[in-house]
């Protein structure tokens, strides 16, 4: 019974939303204050857009542009030595949603094109 009470008090000491969203913002840590890493991701998306068929280029160009803008924001934060990054509460989820959306559109276009050629 004592172990249950200790576990309950420890769990209640952190806000519910913070424990459920920590993993999401932990994904941003490799890029915070490291604009070159975000720029590498942008260049990878750009390279993929240039290599893949024309049909799937636009969504990948959009993802590359979004990562490029994020790299610029990280460079500015690094240059200004910004400690409190409230902007990440908006920019990181927006970047993740945009990236997932662009990749899913590109994959859907490739799959749809593949089925269209087979028929």
C-alpha positions as CSV (number, residue, x, y, z in Angstrom):
1,X,0.0,0.0,0.0
2,X,2.9,2.4,0.7
3,X,4.3,1.8,-2.8
4,X,1.0,2.7,-4.3
5,X,0.7,6.0,-2.4
6,X,4.3,7.0,-3.2
7,X,3.7,6.3,-6.9
8,X,0.4,8.3,-6.8
9,X,2.0,11.3,-5.2
10,X,4.9,11.2,-7.6
11,X,2.6,11.0,-10.6
12,X,0.4,13.9,-9.4
13,X,3.4,16.2,-8.8
14,X,3.8,16.7,-12.6
15,X,1.1,18.2,-14.8
16,X,-0.7,15.6,-16.9
17,X,0.0,17.3,-20.2
18,X,3.7,17.7,-19.5
19,X,4.3,14.0,-19.0
20,X,2.4,13.0,-22.1
21,X,4.1,15.6,-24.4
22,X,7.7,15.3,-23.2
23,X,8.5,12.7,-25.9
24,X,7.3,15.1,-28.6
25,X,9.5,18.0,-27.5
26,X,12.4,15.6,-26.8
27,X,12.4,15.0,-30.6
28,X,13.3,18.7,-31.0
29,X,16.4,18.6,-28.8
30,X,18.9,17.6,-31.5
31,X,17.9,20.7,-33.4
32,X,17.7,23.3,-30.7
33,X,20.7,25.6,-30.9
34,X,22.0,23.5,-33.8
35,X,20.9,25.2,-37.0
36,X,23.3,23.2,-39.1
37,X,21.4,20.0,-38.2
38,X,18.1,21.5,-39.3
39,X,19.8,22.7,-42.5
40,X,21.0,19.2,-43.2
41,X,17.4,17.9,-42.9
42,X,16.3,20.7,-45.3
43,X,19.0,19.7,-47.8
44,X,18.0,16.0,-47.6
45,X,14.4,16.9,-48.4
46,X,15.6,19.1,-51.2
47,X,17.8,16.3,-52.6
48,X,14.9,13.9,-52.4
49,X,12.7,16.3,-54.3
50,X,15.2,16.6,-57.0
51,X,15.7,12.8,-57.3
52,X,12.1,11.6,-57.1
53,X,9.6,11.9,-60.0
54,X,8.1,15.3,-60.8
55,X,4.7,14.3,-59.4
56,X,6.0,14.2,-55.8
57,X,8.4,17.2,-55.9
58,X,6.1,20.0,-54.7
59,X,5.4,18.5,-51.2
60,X,9.0,17.7,-50.7
61,X,10.0,21.2,-51.7
62,X,7.6,22.5,-49.2
63,X,9.1,20.3,-46.4
64,X,12.6,21.4,-47.4
65,X,11.5,25.0,-47.3
66,X,9.9,24.6,-43.8
67,X,13.1,23.0,-42.5
68,X,15.1,25.8,-44.0
69,X,13.0,28.4,-42.2
70,X,13.4,26.4,-39.0
71,X,17.2,26.4,-39.5
72,X,17.1,30.2,-39.9
73,X,15.0,30.5,-36.7
74,X,17.5,28.3,-34.9
75,X,20.4,30.3,-36.2
76,X,18.8,33.5,-34.9
77,X,18.1,31.9,-31.5
78,X,21.7,30.7,-31.3
79,X,23.0,34.1,-32.4
80,X,21.0,35.9,-29.8
81,X,21.7,33.2,-27.2
82,X,18.0,32.7,-26.4
83,X,17.5,30.7,-23.3
84,X,13.8,30.6,-23.1
85,X,12.3,29.2,-26.3
86,X,8.6,29.9,-26.2
87,X,8.6,29.9,-30.0
88,X,9.2,26.1,-30.0
89,X,5.8,25.6,-28.5
90,X,4.4,26.7,-31.9
91,X,7.2,26.1,-34.5
92,X,8.1,22.5,-33.6
93,X,4.5,21.1,-33.7
94,X,3.9,23.1,-36.9
95,X,7.1,21.8,-38.5
96,X,6.2,18.2,-37.5
97,X,2.7,18.4,-38.8
98,X,3.9,20.0,-42.1
99,X,6.6,17.4,-42.6
100,X,4.3,14.5,-41.9
101,X,1.6,16.0,-44.2
102,X,4.1,16.6,-47.0
103,X,5.6,13.1,-46.8
104,X,2.1,11.5,-46.7
105,X,1.0,13.5,-49.8
106,X,4.2,12.5,-51.6
107,X,3.8,8.8,-50.7
108,X,0.1,8.9,-51.7
109,X,1.0,10.4,-55.0
110,X,3.7,7.8,-55.7
111,X,1.3,4.9,-54.7
112,X,-1.5,6.3,-56.8
113,X,0.8,6.8,-59.8
114,X,2.0,3.2,-59.4
115,X,-1.5,1.9,-59.5
116,X,-2.4,4.1,-62.5
117,X,0.5,2.7,-64.5
118,X,-0.3,-0.9,-63.7
119,X,-3.9,-0.6,-65.0
